[in-house]
Structures are given as structure tokens and as C-alpha cells.
Amino acid sequence: MNILVTGSNGQLGSELKDLAPSYPGFRFFFADKQELDVTNGEGVYKFLKKNGIACLINCVGYTAVDQAEDDRGGANLLNTVAARAMAEGTARVGATMVHISTDYVFEGKSFRPYTESDTANPKTIYGKTKLEGEIEVIFNAKRALIIRTSWLYSSYGSNFLKTILEKCRTEKELRVVYDQVGTPTYARDLARAILDIIPRLPQKLRAEVYNYSNEGVASWYDFAKAILETAGMDCKLIPVLGKEIQAVAQRPHYSVLDKTRIKRDFGLDIPHWRDSLKECMQKSG
């Protein structure tokens, strides 16, 4: 099976590159913006047709949550327009589309883990454009799997893990939010789950939405504390309320995802976030 990974230089795309040799049944094509303009529908179609792509994994995203509030056009281009272009392209060649979405499609005021059928009600430009991207995929792709994930981190790219480690090298204390709760997700675990799921997709797949994150629950403060403990670094953490941080975009207070459906349908064994954090940091050295 020929698989195209778009946004291949990001966290998830980089982890898929790392895992590619472990999946000899797949022939991978990795494309970032230099190799393929994913906002150009005709260009996407021609690339898919030329290379006989049977599955497209879309890792493209405008993920600068605060910046998106002042750049709706940029967020819309990558999160919505590109999603539609790729969905239409896969439909024209009869390929499957795996589309990565986010916990930000929810309002974030729940008191129980969000299921796939809960009403989406995003409060940020990032969340709104990602939800609009999901809708484009649902209406335009013939075969699609939408995976919502949360708090993604990796040894690649920019993320909370790397920010905490970098700041602790230069600062004696850090203020970290403790009233926003979710689940840190190791991008490598998500990448592995996607590659394990693809051969198991049903023939009659139309457009399905699934949640995926690591197991367990944490606040950003809990996550930061675990990072420093795992790294053996000495830095004072000061727990603060989200409203004390001058963030442009509103963060969800609660965005834990219910993963019952993806575990049941594909037999996934999902690691706890603390175990995956240790694996990531050991890999990073």
C-alpha cells in the first residue's frame, strides 16, 4: 500500500518517518510544503494519481493557537481549505484519508471525558477552523478516518515538553497552569496507532470520528512536574490559574477524551502518559 504523509516535518509526521521502516508492507511518500501545496486541490489530485496513493495521512495544521486569533486567514488555509483539497483529491482517486484533529473542537467545560458523539462547540479560531476542516473531510472524502487527539508532544518540533526543559535551563522558577486538565499524548504512540489501524479499516468505511490520546489525566502543572522529575532537573514550579496567564486564546478547562470506541473497534492497547513520557525522554537522550 502506498501511503502519503502530508505535514511530514511536524511532530506526528516526523514520528511516522521514524516508524516507517517497521512497516515494510507500506511504501511511504513524505511531503511537506516544499514538496506539495496541500491547499491546491488539482495539485494534490495529480500527486495522488501519479504515485498510486491508497491512503493519505494528513498531519498538516496551523497549531499556533494564540497566533490564530489574529490570523484567521492563515488558520483557515491550513486547517480548512487544505483539508478540503486533500479530501477531494482522495475521493477522486479512491484513496482513504486519515485526518488529524483536536480536543479544541470541544468547549472544554465538561466534567467527564468527551466522546465522539458529544456536541462540538469550539471557542477559539484554531478550534473553529479545525472543526470546519473535519466537516470538509466528512462531506468531501469517500473514505475517511478523523482522529481527535490532545496535548501532543514529541522529541521533534515545538511543544510543551521541550519548552519546559528549555526554560528550566535558564530560569529558577516557572509558573504553570493547574486548572486546565487533559491528557498528554506522545506523538509516536499516535503514529503507531494510525499505522496499526490502517490495515484494519472496514471496506465500507465512509467517514468515522475517533478519539485518541494516551491513558490517564493530568493538569499542565502535573505534566511539567513529571517532565522535571523524569529529567532529574531542579526547578521550582509555581501552580497558577489559567486566568493569570496572559494567553490570547481561551484554553479548554477540561479536554479529557474517551477512547472506548477506538480501543474496542481496533483492539488498541494505549500506554499511560507517564510511561510514554519516560520513553520519549529516553529516546531524546
Summary of the structure (lengths in Angstrom):
residues: 285
radius of gyration: 18.5
end to end distance: 33.5
largest distance: 55.7
contacts: 975
relative contact order: 0.16
helix: 44%
strand: 20%
